[in-house]
Amino acid sequence: MQGYSSAPIAQGPVEGVSPAGLRRIRFHAVLIAVGGFLFGFDTGVISGALLFIKDDFDLDSFQQGSVVSVLVLGAMAGALGSGRLADRIGRRRIFCLEGAVFLVGTVVAVLSTGYWTLIAGRLVLGLAVGAASATVPPYLAEISPKEVRGRLLTLNQLMITLGILVAYLVNLAFSGGGTWRAMIGVGAVPALVMVASALWALPESPEWLLAHGRRAEARSLVASVSDEATADRLIERRERDRAASDPGAPPGEETAGWRALRTRRVRPALVVGLALAAGQQFGGINTIIYYAPTIIERTGLTASNAIVYSIAIGVINLVMTLVAIRLIDRSGRRDLLLWSFAAMVVTMGLLGLAFVAGWAPVLALLFMVLYIAGYAGGVGPVFWTLIGEIFPPSASATGASACTAVNWASNFTVSLVFLPAVGLIGEGETFWVFAAISMLGLLFTARFVPETKARGFAEVDRDLQSRFGGRRLAD
């Protein structure tokens, strides 16, 4: 749950949590982050599969774009609906449900006989992807001691990048025979892991148990990774934090759900979350993830070589996410965001110049890899970390749901218009637009984004209110 300890950030043992308990928490965090793996896999696998689907189903450019973007459309709906459902049935049960929906979508896509059945399968997969992307960060935050909360939340982004890399490798493995059905079908394996782990391995969130009056169960769960005295102290602290998040409400009657997002106290957090949700996508990341083989083909390389070179993008994405995991609880969230947005501005600008000036294909590939490195070292993981940290307990699930829905809406817009925009204004000029948006993200972060490293909600809230001029935004 949020804040196992009030101690400063620790690089060694976490105060109040036994070594065995911390190992157990990390194991649970890895299982929860499998939802992130499928997020990455199902968004990344289409980049290689589309090279063969377009010939099998004779798809035009609009249909190709819709096969990619319909998943994002489904993800918007899944993200919007998952927050309230997670509050109602619990984090563990919705995680199991998401795994089942992943399985259904995979089967429909693999067995599709034409454009419309493929669209249906991708839409169902999108519902699961969106729901998982909205519920995994709060679930991770609620089981994590705050000394290591950043690292455990960043596991979500690590698994997203690992899913993308595995998707690229799967694409390569099956590209020789053009068996795109097998590419997509591999996603059934982690979906089964989600269902099995929810049924037999994962605990319910202590935060959710407390919010539903199940104090004894929450205390027992916390005590299982610490001790009785620590459990009592942490349960009491959580109840104080919840009361502080809605000071006008009687105990047990705090403003929750979507109503909580409309309160004056929560609006600064919502503005930060929504702005970063849009900035993360309009910076151009998924033009690289979705269309890496297509972009590389435009430089003159063949489809097979394009898949091979896209693996380099997946590898650097994974490596830099590992770097971010090492730094996020040391350097903090703000510094990583500022560095990352600056790197995205420079590398996306150079990528645009490579296309406009007609430089060698290897330079375009180099700038794509450097752009991914800049993104994965900051903006990628930090956004998913922050949406699990900036909202009060009563608005955690719905706040993450709203931010994730905007993230997917932005993703949908970018993925749908990218190829038409390239045709209208050119590759280089389109990348320059993304560079300009990244600059806006840099300026916004410098002014409004708080540091959340090793902080509880009360400290983060004070910082947010100060950055937004106290109550001016709310009033």
Secondary structure, DSSP 8 states (H G I E B T S, - for coil): ---S--S---SSS-TTS-HHHHHHHHHHHHHHTHHHHHHHHHHHHHHHHHHHHHHHTT--HHHHHHHHHHHHHHHHHHHHHHHHHHHHH-HHHHHHHHHHHHHHHHHHHHT--SHHHHHHHHHHHHHHHHHHHHHHHHHHHHHS-TTSHHHHHHHHHHHHHHHHHHHHHHHHHHHTTT-HHHHHHTTHHHHHHHHHHHHHT----HHHHHHTT-HHHHHHHHHTTS-HHHHHHHHHHHHHHHHHHSTTS-TT----HHHHHTSTTTHHHHHHHHHHHHHHHHTTHHHHHHHHHHHHHHTT--HHHHHHHHHHHHHHHHHHHHHHHHHTTTT-HHHHHHHHHHHHHHHHHHHHHHHHHT--HHHHHHHHHHHHHHHHTTHHHHHHHHTTTSS-GGGHHHHHHHHHHHHHHHHHHHHHHHHHHHHHH-HHHHHHHHHHHHHHHHHHHHHH----TT--HHHHHHHHHHHTTTTTTT-
